[in-house]
Amino acid sequence: MNIFVAGLSYQINDADLKELFEEYGEVTSAKIITDRETRRSKGYGFVEMADEDGRRAIEELNGAEYDGRTLSVSEARPRAEGDRPRNSNRGGGNRGSYGNRERRY
C-alpha cells in the first residue's frame, strides 16, 4: 500500500518518516518529497507498507500530532493519465527568453 503523508515538519527526513510508520509494521520505503532546486522538504512524503499495516497506520496517524504539526495521512491515489508534475516544461518550449511577455523589437 502506498500512503500519502502531509503536514510534516520541514526538518523531518526519510529515516524519521520510516521510524514513525515502523510502529505499525514493516516499511518497504519512506520518502520525503523535496524541492528539486533547493533540496528542501515540501512537507509531505510517501510510505509503502503492507495493506493491513498501512490501513492501521492511516487510521491511527491521520489527525495525529507529530513534531508539532498535525498529520494528514491517507492512501495515495495513483496519478491520472496525463497528469504530470508542475513546471515540467522549465525549458520554455518555443517561447525563447521572453516567456509570456510580448516581444518588443
Buried (B, 14 or more C-beta within 10 A) or exposed (E): BBBBBBBBEEEBBBEBBBEBBBEBBEBEEBEBBBEEEEEEBBBBBBBBBBEEBBBBBBEEBBEEEBEEBEBBBEEBEEEEEEEEEEEEEEEEEEEEEEEEEEEEE
